[in-house]
Amino acid sequence: MPNMSTTQLIIRRALVQTSTNSPLIPRSRFLSSSSLHSVQVTMALPTPIKLAVLDDYHNIAADHFAHIDPSKLSVTTFNDTIPSYSHPETTDVSRSALVARLQPFTVLSTMRERTPFPAALLRQLPNLRVVFGTGGKFESWDLDTMREMGIKVCAAPGKGRTDGKGTVQSPRSLPVKQGGGPPTTQHVWALILGLARNIAADDAVVKGKGGPAGWQTGLAMGLQGKTLGLVGLGRIGAHVARVAVLAFGMKVICWSTNLTQASADALADQVGVPITGGGIASSSENTFKVVTKEELFAASDVISVHYVLSSRSRGIVGAQELDAMKPSAFLVNTSRGPLVDEAALLDTLRKGRIRGAALDVFDIEPLPADSPWRTENWEEKGKSRVLLTPHMGYVEEGTLTAWYEETAENLERLVEGRELLHRIE
């Protein structure tokens, strides 16, 4: 045999296995160029490629993929979510059902992290070759195991197709100072204002939901001059803070484990607010002021959680933090459910220790039918206000359309044997 490079040998092995009807091609980490990545993926996939669209609650993905030749791509859509494989409350029956659902497919299209991919699940999916995610962060996916198994992972950054064939302008493509940014920012403010203005309760009483029709239920809380506390000041937290300063003149304080005043000042400048003197801050006071965790929970009128979930941050808002809050304060969580100790929060709200809480995220999603968030009578006198939404922070038309159009572009490339975009290495 003539001398060959490592890459040539790998491709030769792939061709030999394909010609002998072997179902799998050796997964290798030696193919480093983008074009060779494409060769390796397409050779491993039978025709038609079997694609599963996961967790498509609104049944919108298939329309974006319908133009692809069905003899080359077979699409199966699942509109529900099977409980997380690694959650301690997930039954063996549910785990087996999830494995059985996913095993036949070589390619998956996912909606964010509605389905986590731990190693124990991935190792039971021998056919899986490519995962097209939406968004760009996948903390609940074991990316190391995916790399080890040779599973290609591609993101959908939400900026639209690269070939100019997209139908929407993503809100993420606009500069922040011109109103661009993640859609979660809008949902955070919808929840804050919903609590402060008592929107849900007033709507229910005017319509006579759960009782006779009535009128006003209580006083609203004005936000001007109040203090917004941010647990985590990343991209979304900074956008939320920008609105607080520019729209309501609020004071903004923030904390996270490694947050420095210098990095907070840099974020203020990036989102278009003055580094000092913004809102009701004095001319010499930092607009995004870094404080201790204890000070944040004691001083804030509204606390919004914007933290990355990890083993260290799980339960970062617990009974101690909730007890430190003002009785008139609100808590908002649009980040990840387990960041807040659920049992401690339920106890706080049942006893009316704080004015209210708004949640868009939960420990188990979708919420089980017997979850206390569903079954509790939150209108009972003496309890805190509770406003709940079903993880809608990113679920808006423009964002999901951009994500699925980006995924469609990558599927076209996969079918045609071209380089895949937005690869996560």
C-alpha positions as CSV (number, residue, x, y, z in Angstrom):
1,M,0.0,0.0,0.0
2,P,1.4,3.4,-0.9
3,N,2.2,5.8,2.0
4,M,-0.9,7.6,3.2
5,S,-1.5,10.4,5.7
6,T,-3.6,9.7,8.8
7,T,-6.5,11.6,7.2
8,Q,-6.3,9.5,4.0
9,L,-6.2,6.3,6.0
10,I,-9.3,7.3,8.0
11,I,-11.2,8.1,4.8
12,R,-10.1,4.9,3.2
13,R,-11.4,2.9,6.2
14,A,-14.7,4.8,5.8
15,L,-15.0,3.8,2.2
16,V,-14.1,0.2,2.9
17,Q,-16.8,-0.1,5.6
18,T,-19.4,1.6,3.4
19,S,-18.7,-0.9,0.6
20,T,-19.1,-3.8,2.9
21,N,-22.4,-2.6,4.3
22,S,-21.1,-1.8,7.7
23,P,-23.7,0.3,9.6
24,L,-21.2,2.6,11.2
25,I,-18.0,4.4,10.2
26,P,-15.2,4.7,12.7
27,R,-15.7,8.0,14.6
28,S,-12.4,9.8,14.7
29,R,-11.1,13.0,16.2
30,F,-8.3,13.2,13.7
31,L,-10.4,14.8,10.9
32,S,-9.7,18.4,11.7
33,S,-10.6,20.3,8.5
34,S,-14.2,21.5,8.0
35,S,-14.5,19.7,4.6
36,L,-13.3,16.4,6.0
37,H,-15.8,16.7,8.9
38,S,-18.5,16.9,6.2
39,V,-17.1,13.8,4.4
40,Q,-17.1,11.8,7.5
41,V,-20.6,12.7,8.6
42,T,-22.3,12.2,5.2
43,M,-20.6,8.8,4.6
44,A,-21.9,7.5,7.9
45,L,-25.5,8.3,7.1
46,P,-27.9,6.0,5.2
47,T,-30.4,7.4,2.8
48,P,-32.9,8.7,3.6
49,I,-31.3,10.4,6.6
50,K,-33.6,9.8,9.6
51,L,-34.2,13.0,11.4
52,A,-36.1,13.4,14.7
53,V,-37.4,16.9,15.6
54,L,-37.7,17.0,19.4
55,D,-39.9,19.0,21.8
56,D,-41.6,21.0,19.0
57,Y,-44.5,22.1,21.1
58,H,-46.0,24.3,18.4
59,N,-45.4,22.0,15.5
60,I,-43.5,24.5,13.4
61,A,-40.2,22.9,12.5
62,A,-41.4,20.5,9.8
63,D,-42.6,23.4,7.6
64,H,-39.1,24.7,7.5
65,F,-37.7,21.4,6.4
66,A,-40.5,20.4,3.9
67,H,-38.6,21.6,0.9
68,I,-35.8,19.0,1.3
69,D,-36.2,16.0,-0.9
70,P,-38.1,13.3,1.3
71,S,-36.1,10.6,-0.5
72,K,-33.0,12.1,1.1
73,L,-34.4,13.2,4.5
74,S,-37.1,11.5,6.5
75,V,-38.5,13.8,9.2
76,T,-40.3,12.6,12.4
77,T,-41.6,15.3,14.8
78,F,-42.3,14.8,18.5
79,N,-44.4,17.5,20.1
80,D,-44.0,16.4,23.7
81,T,-41.1,16.1,26.1
82,I,-40.2,12.9,27.9
83,P,-38.8,13.6,31.4
84,S,-35.1,14.2,31.7
85,Y,-33.1,11.0,31.7
86,S,-30.9,11.9,34.6
87,H,-33.5,13.7,36.9
88,P,-33.8,11.8,40.2
89,E,-37.6,11.7,39.9
90,T,-37.6,10.2,36.4
91,T,-38.9,6.7,36.4
92,D,-37.2,3.7,34.7
93,V,-40.2,3.5,32.4
94,S,-39.7,7.1,31.2
95,R,-35.9,6.5,30.7
96,S,-36.6,3.5,28.6
97,A,-39.2,5.4,26.6
98,L,-36.7,8.2,25.9
99,V,-34.1,5.7,24.7
100,A,-36.6,3.9,22.5
101,R,-37.7,7.2,21.0
102,L,-34.2,8.4,20.1
103,Q,-32.4,5.1,19.1
104,P,-33.6,4.9,15.5
105,F,-32.4,8.3,14.4
106,T,-29.1,9.4,13.1
107,V,-29.8,13.1,13.3
108,L,-31.7,15.1,15.9
109,S,-33.0,18.7,15.8
110,T,-33.6,20.0,19.3
111,M,-35.3,23.0,20.9
112,R,-32.7,24.4,23.2
113,E,-32.2,22.0,26.2
114,R,-35.7,20.7,26.6
115,T,-34.1,17.3,26.3
116,P,-30.8,17.0,28.2
117,F,-28.2,14.7,26.8
118,P,-26.1,13.1,29.7
119,A,-23.5,10.5,28.9
120,A,-25.7,7.6,30.2
121,L,-28.3,8.5,27.5
122,L,-25.9,9.2,24.7
123,R,-24.1,5.8,25.1
124,Q,-27.4,4.1,24.3
125,L,-27.8,5.9,21.0
126,P,-25.3,4.1,18.7
127,N,-26.9,5.5,15.5
128,L,-26.7,9.1,16.5
129,R,-24.3,11.1,14.3
130,V,-25.4,14.8,14.3
131,V,-27.3,17.0,16.7
132,F,-28.6,20.3,15.5
133,G,-29.3,22.5,18.5
134,T,-31.1,25.8,18.7
135,G,-29.4,28.6,20.6
136,G,-25.7,28.3,21.4
137,K,-25.3,27.1,25.0
138,F,-26.0,23.5,26.0
139,E,-25.0,23.1,29.7
140,S,-27.2,20.0,30.1
141,W,-25.5,18.2,27.2
142,D,-22.4,16.1,27.8
143,L,-20.3,17.6,25.0
144,D,-17.2,15.7,26.0
145,T,-19.0,12.4,25.5
146,M,-20.4,13.7,22.2
147,R,-16.9,14.5,21.0
148,E,-15.7,11.1,22.3
149,M,-18.4,9.3,20.4
150,G,-17.9,11.4,17.2
151,I,-21.3,13.0,17.4
152,K,-21.2,16.4,15.6
153,V,-23.0,19.2,17.3
154,C,-24.1,22.4,15.5
155,A,-25.7,25.4,17.1
156,A,-28.2,27.9,15.7
157,P,-27.0,31.3,16.9
158,G,-30.3,33.1,15.9
159,K,-28.8,35.5,13.4
160,G,-30.5,33.9,10.4
161,R,-29.4,32.0,7.3
162,T,-25.9,32.8,5.9
163,D,-27.0,32.6,2.3
164,G,-29.5,35.4,2.4
165,K,-32.6,33.1,2.0
166,G,-34.0,33.8,5.4
167,T,-37.4,35.3,5.9
168,V,-37.0,37.2,9.1
169,Q,-34.6,39.7,10.7
170,S,-33.6,38.2,14.0
171,P,-33.8,40.6,17.0
172,R,-30.3,39.4,17.9
173,S,-29.0,41.0,14.7
174,L,-29.8,44.5,15.8
175,P,-27.2,46.5,17.9
176,V,-28.0,46.5,21.6
177,K,-28.0,50.3,21.6
178,Q,-30.7,50.3,19.0
179,G,-33.0,47.9,20.8
180,G,-31.5,44.6,19.9
181,G,-30.8,41.8,22.3
182,P,-32.1,38.5,23.5
183,P,-35.9,38.1,23.7
184,T,-35.7,36.9,27.3
185,T,-35.2,40.6,28.2
186,Q,-38.7,41.4,27.1
187,H,-40.1,38.5,29.0
188,V,-38.3,39.5,32.2
189,W,-39.9,42.9,32.0
190,A,-43.3,41.4,31.2
191,L,-43.0,39.4,34.4
192,I,-41.7,42.3,36.5
193,L,-44.5,44.6,35.3
194,G,-47.1,41.8,35.6
195,L,-46.2,41.5,39.3
196,A,-45.8,45.2,40.0
197,R,-49.0,46.2,38.3
198,N,-50.9,43.1,39.5
199,I,-51.9,42.3,35.9
200,A,-52.9,38.6,36.3
201,A,-55.1,39.1,39.3
202,D,-56.8,42.2,38.0
203,D,-57.5,40.4,34.7
204,A,-59.0,37.4,36.5
205,V,-61.3,39.5,38.7
206,V,-62.5,41.7,35.8
207,K,-63.4,38.5,33.8
208,G,-64.9,36.8,36.9
209,K,-62.5,33.9,36.8
210,G,-62.8,31.7,39.9
211,G,-65.6,33.9,41.4
212,P,-67.9,36.8,40.8
213,A,-66.7,39.6,38.5
214,G,-65.2,42.5,40.3
215,W,-62.9,45.4,39.9
216,Q,-59.5,46.5,41.4
217,T,-57.7,43.9,43.6
218,G,-55.0,46.0,45.2
219,L,-52.4,48.8,44.7
220,A,-49.7,48.6,42.1
221,M,-46.1,49.2,42.9
222,G,-44.3,51.9,40.9
223,L,-40.8,51.2,39.7
224,Q,-39.4,54.6,39.5
225,G,-36.6,55.1,42.0
226,K,-36.7,51.4,43.1
227,T,-33.7,49.1,43.3
228,L,-33.2,46.3,40.9
229,G,-30.9,43.5,42.1
230,L,-29.4,41.2,39.5
231,V,-28.1,37.8,40.6
232,G,-25.7,37.4,37.7
233,L,-24.8,40.2,35.2
234,G,-24.1,38.5,31.9
235,R,-25.5,39.4,28.5
236,I,-29.2,39.1,29.5
237,G,-28.7,40.6,32.9
238,A,-27.0,43.7,31.4
239,H,-29.9,44.1,28.9
240,V,-32.5,43.9,31.7
241,A,-30.5,46.5,33.7
242,R,-30.3,48.8,30.7
243,V,-34.1,48.9,30.6
244,A,-34.3,49.5,34.3
245,V,-32.0,52.5,34.1
246,L,-33.4,54.1,30.8
247,A,-37.1,53.4,31.2
248,F,-37.6,53.6,34.9
249,G,-34.6,55.4,36.4
250,M,-34.0,52.5,38.8
251,K,-30.9,51.9,40.8
252,V,-29.1,48.7,39.7
253,I,-27.1,46.5,42.0
254,C,-25.6,43.2,41.0
255,W,-23.7,40.2,42.3
256,S,-22.1,37.0,41.1
257,T,-19.3,34.9,42.5
258,N,-16.6,36.4,40.2
259,L,-18.2,39.7,39.2
260,T,-15.9,42.7,39.4
261,Q,-16.8,46.4,39.3
262,A,-14.6,46.7,36.2
263,S,-16.5,44.0,34.3
264,A,-19.8,45.6,35.4
265,D,-18.7,49.0,34.2
266,A,-17.7,47.4,30.8
267,L,-21.1,45.9,30.4
268,A,-22.8,49.2,31.2
269,D,-20.8,50.9,28.5
270,Q,-21.6,48.0,26.0
271,V,-25.4,48.4,26.5
272,G,-25.3,52.1,26.2
273,V,-25.7,53.5,29.7
274,P,-23.3,55.7,31.6
275,I,-20.7,54.0,33.7
276,T,-21.6,56.3,36.6
277,G,-24.7,58.4,37.4
278,G,-27.3,56.3,35.5
279,G,-30.8,56.2,36.9
280,I,-31.0,57.5,40.4
281,A,-27.3,56.8,41.0
282,S,-25.3,59.9,42.1
283,S,-22.8,61.3,39.6
284,S,-20.0,59.4,41.3
285,E,-21.9,56.2,41.8
286,N,-21.5,53.2,39.4
287,T,-24.7,52.7,37.4
288,F,-24.3,48.9,37.6
289,K,-23.0,48.7,41.2
290,V,-21.4,45.5,42.4
291,V,-22.4,44.6,45.9
292,T,-22.2,41.5,48.2
293,K,-24.8,38.8,47.9
294,E,-26.1,39.7,51.3
295,E,-26.5,43.4,50.5
296,L,-28.3,42.6,47.2
297,F,-31.0,40.5,48.8
298,A,-31.5,42.9,51.7
299,A,-31.6,46.1,49.6
300,S,-33.5,45.2,46.4
301,D,-37.1,45.8,45.6
302,V,-37.0,43.5,42.6
303,I,-34.5,40.6,42.3
304,S,-34.0,39.0,38.9
305,V,-31.9,35.8,38.5
306,H,-29.5,35.5,35.5
307,Y,-27.1,32.8,36.4
308,V,-25.6,29.8,34.6
309,L,-26.8,26.5,36.2
310,S,-24.0,24.2,37.4
311,S,-23.4,21.9,40.4
312,R,-22.0,24.9,42.3
313,S,-24.9,27.3,41.5
314,R,-27.7,24.9,42.1
315,G,-29.8,26.4,45.0
316,I,-27.8,29.6,44.9
317,V,-31.0,31.3,46.1
318,G,-32.1,29.5,49.2
319,A,-33.9,30.0,52.4
320,Q,-31.3,32.3,53.8
321,E,-31.5,34.6,50.8
322,L,-35.3,34.6,50.7
323,D,-35.4,35.4,54.4
324,A,-33.2,38.4,53.8
325,M,-35.6,39.9,51.2
326,K,-37.8,42.9,52.0
327,P,-41.4,41.9,52.6
328,S,-42.3,44.3,49.8
329,A,-39.9,42.8,47.3
330,F,-40.4,40.6,44.2
331,L,-38.3,37.7,42.9
332,V,-38.1,36.8,39.2
333,N,-36.5,33.8,37.7
334,T,-36.2,33.3,33.9
335,S,-32.8,31.6,34.0
336,R,-33.0,28.0,35.3
337,G,-35.4,26.5,37.9
338,P,-32.9,24.7,40.1
339,L,-31.0,28.0,40.8
340,V,-33.7,28.7,43.3
341,D,-34.4,26.2,46.1
342,E,-38.0,25.3,45.2
343,A,-39.0,24.0,48.7
344,A,-37.7,27.2,50.3
345,L,-39.5,29.4,47.8
346,L,-42.8,27.6,48.1
347,D,-42.6,28.0,51.9
348,T,-41.8,31.7,51.5
349,L,-44.7,32.3,49.2
350,R,-47.2,30.3,51.1
351,K,-46.5,32.3,54.2
352,G,-46.6,35.6,52.3
353,R,-43.1,36.6,53.4
354,I,-42.4,38.6,50.2
355,R,-44.7,40.5,48.0
356,G,-44.5,38.0,45.1
357,A,-42.6,35.9,42.7
358,A,-42.7,35.4,38.9
359,L,-41.3,32.2,37.4
360,D,-40.7,31.2,33.8
361,V,-38.5,28.1,34.6
362,F,-38.9,25.1,36.9
363,D,-37.0,22.1,38.2
364,I,-39.1,19.7,36.0
365,E,-40.4,20.9,32.7
366,P,-43.1,20.7,31.5
367,L,-44.6,21.0,35.0
368,P,-46.2,17.7,36.2
369,A,-49.9,17.9,36.7
370,D,-49.5,17.4,40.5
371,S,-46.9,20.2,40.9
372,P,-47.7,22.5,43.7
373,W,-47.2,25.4,41.3
374,R,-50.3,24.1,39.5
375,T,-52.4,22.8,42.4
376,E,-51.9,25.5,45.0
377,N,-54.5,28.1,45.4
378,W,-52.3,31.1,45.0
379,E,-55.2,33.6,45.3
380,E,-55.7,32.6,48.9
381,K,-55.4,35.6,51.3
382,G,-52.1,35.9,53.1
383,K,-50.1,34.3,50.3
384,S,-47.6,36.1,48.1
385,R,-48.5,37.0,44.5
386,V,-47.4,34.3,42.1
387,L,-47.1,34.7,38.3
388,L,-46.2,31.7,36.2
389,T,-45.3,31.2,32.6
390,P,-44.3,28.0,30.7
391,H,-40.6,28.8,29.9
392,M,-41.6,31.4,27.3
393,G,-38.5,33.7,27.6
394,Y,-37.1,32.8,24.2
395,V,-40.3,31.5,22.6
396,E,-41.1,34.2,20.1
397,E,-41.8,34.1,16.4
398,G,-38.7,35.8,15.1
399,T,-36.3,33.8,17.2
400,L,-37.7,30.4,16.5
401,T,-38.1,31.1,12.8
402,A,-34.4,32.2,12.6
403,W,-33.3,29.1,14.5
404,Y,-35.2,26.7,12.3
405,E,-34.1,28.4,9.2
406,E,-30.5,28.1,10.3
407,T,-31.2,24.4,11.0
408,A,-32.8,24.0,7.6
409,E,-29.7,25.5,6.0
410,N,-27.5,23.0,7.8
411,L,-29.8,20.1,6.9
412,E,-29.5,21.1,3.2
413,R,-25.7,21.0,3.6
414,L,-25.8,17.7,5.3
415,V,-27.9,16.1,2.5
416,E,-25.6,17.6,-0.1
417,G,-22.4,16.6,1.7
418,R,-21.2,20.1,2.3
419,E,-19.5,21.6,5.3
420,L,-21.8,22.1,8.3
421,L,-22.1,25.6,9.9
422,H,-21.9,26.7,13.5
423,R,-20.0,23.6,14.6
424,I,-19.3,23.3,18.3
425,E,-15.9,21.7,18.6
